[in-house]
Amino acid sequence: MRPSPLRHPVAVLRTIIGLGQKHLADLCSCSTRTIQAVELGNLKLSETLATKIAEATGASTAWLLKGDPAAPPESGNSITPYSTYRTQYTKDIYQFHRALLEAPAGLVEAAAGAQKQPAMSQEQERDGLTRPGTMSAFPLETSLEWMLESSSNLSCDERVEFEMLLKKAQAKPPQFIPITEAKKVMLKFEEESLEATDIGLGEALQELLESTRCDERKHVIRWRIKEFLSDLWLDEIEKEKKLQRPV
């Protein structure tokens, strides 16, 4: 199958991370022809497939759906490796993302008792994936800081554990930690950032309702909100039905 030109962000994404169309299709549980058709512009990228690609690679769903191959590639929000804000997507981010997704639950914590870590080369410090089952704690620094400063849902044990990990992340050079520990941090960060997003959405909606209470279009605005929510629910119900259909 001939390679597709860089007409779509999906093709740009594959080029960045060095995956073939079949490999990406396997990660996203779709056909190779689907990936090729999207990249050639013969098939519009659906939100469902864009979400699958983002979840599999760590790229931004919004960036993929823009459909602009010239737009700077962006990392996504789930299991964000370097910070709590959107950053430019790189192969390092893809490797970090896959390492966390594929980390087995019973991974041997080879570096658990280490007091000092040997100095890393510049390349090792960048990718943080140089020891089997471990990674540099450095990419977790911003996420740990945000949770320790902003979250009110951390248990005492979690707070103590994350403070210790933050010290390892801020060490010079950063210390290595088991990938299972890193995965726990990122999953907790995903949970906390999701709750913060939900709270923000609720506050924004409440502010909109209050600020338009005397607006002449107040009924239209509320009707549009109800229609949007209804359409969103119908979309989710339809997706659930598709998932439950026998293959």
JOZI-V303260 format. One line per field, one symbol per residue. burial: + if it has 9 or more other C-alpha atoms within 8 Angstrom, else -. Layout:
# JOZI-V303260
burial: ???
This chain:
# JOZI-V303260
burial: ---+-+++++++++--+---+--+++-+--++-++++++++-------+++++++++++++-+++--++---+++++-++++++-+--++--++++++++--+---+-+-+------------++-+++---++++++++++++++++--+-------+--++-++-+++---+++++++-++-+++-++-+----------------+--+-----+---+-------------------------
